[in-house]
Amino acid sequence: MIATPLALHHAPMLHALYTATPGYFALLGSRVPTLGDVEREIEIALLDHRRALRLLHDDHGDLVGALDCKNDYPQPGDVTINLLLIREDRQSQRLGEQAVQYLERHVPPGTTRILASVLGENPRGARFWERLGYTFTLDARPAMTWYAKPVTTQPHQSGGPRLGVASD
């Protein structure tokens, strides 16, 4: 799994990813965002120094997903996964699991837990997080349910990119 920091000039790539995952937006009851919507979304996200936006590529360099995290939210020491999105045609290939494992190894120092939300009625999403060791934490239905996992090991400290850090 290769995680590349997302910049504004990547908006067409993120838009293409969104276009390749219409089921996610259908689950939310919304339309696939336009390129202009995606550009605004990235501009706003980049203003928040706690946000870390990544494009996810497989070992061949093909774009397979995106990851959006926020550090120290909602509490200091938390890393919240705002979005983990894998292309529909690449789902069920353990790419989401690889992305989460990468994040877990590269969280910022001081991280005590990772939070993830499941939007709407999405039993498949809930099973995904539970399979990775996350436990049900908060019921905010009908909008979402929250899952959490404590960070029990030291984050990766080598020179590699830290996925949970916005300043890469």
Beta strands, then each sheet from edge to edge (+ up, - down):
strand 1: 2-5
strand 2: 51-57
strand 3: 63-71
strand 4: 78-86
strand 5: 113-119
strand 6: 135-140
strand 7: 144-150
sheet 1: 1+ 2- 3+ 4- 5- 7+ 6-
end
